[in-house]
Amino acid sequence: MIAGIEIPDSKLATEATELVRDVTDDLVYDHSRRVYLFGALHGRDLSYDPELLYVGAMFHDLGLTGGYRDSLQRFEIDGADAAADFLRAHGIAEEDAVTVWTAIALHTTPEVPVHLKPEIALVTRGVEADVLGLGLDRITAGERAEIVAAHPRPDFKNQILHAFTEGIKHRPATTFGTVKADVLDRFVPGFERTNFVDVILGSEWPE
């Protein structure tokens, strides 16, 4: 129990924790746990499946880790695919696997996730709270302190930006239309954004 939120301790949740712990560093692991806790705090008045939210939170940045340095798809989709495969391997219903896939795939897409199922919305709420500081007014100072004591944030702003950069710099085209283009624009020399207007004007349509 952290900040009044119970961490799921089922076999599914335990194995998800072990898998993520094995392939991530403290930065991503602690961030992912905070995402669950902040998301759950935002969902105090909602009905949701804690296990699905937990898996969504724990896998949401898996695509940034070393195992995906050759991937050329969006890192969000890497994590989403891994989570869905994990759930299917544990006999979880396809509808639930798709819910978690969607939660992870959309967690960097502003506004849309919060209009979908609670598990999808709350992964995004947790990410927004921990990375952007959004919605912290709905979480007490005591709750925040307890969460950070359990899962520290040493130099988190700079460290997570570094993790984003390292996880996506080899696939810059995947940042088109996403907030991650801002990361490469700031930290990768020579990065050039794909411009949506240029794509339209340069298409094969003659008119």
Salt bridges, closest charged atoms under 4 A:
GLU15 OE2 - LYS11 NZ 2.55
GLU15 OE1 - HIS90 NE2 2.51
ASP26 OD1 - ARG21 NH2 2.82
ASP30 OD1 - HIS151 ND1 2.79
ASP61 OD2 - HIS31 NE2 3.33
ASP61 OD2 - HIS60 NE2 3.24
ASP61 OD1 - HIS107 NE2 3.65
GLU76 OE2 - ARG74 NH2 3.11
ASP78 OD2 - ARG171 NH1 2.58
ASP85 OD1 - ARG88 NH1 3.44
GLU94 OE1 - ARG88 NE 2.82
GLU95 OE2 - LYS117 NZ 3.20
GLU128 OE1 - ARG125 NH1 3.55
ASP130 OD2 - HIS31 ND1 2.63
ASP130 OD1 - ARG34 NE 2.78
ASP130 OD1 - ARG153 NH1 2.80
GLU143 OE2 - ARG44 NH1 2.79
GLU166 OE2 - LYS169 NZ 3.11
ASP182 OD1 - ARG193 NH2 2.52
ASP185 OD2 - ARG193 NH2 3.87
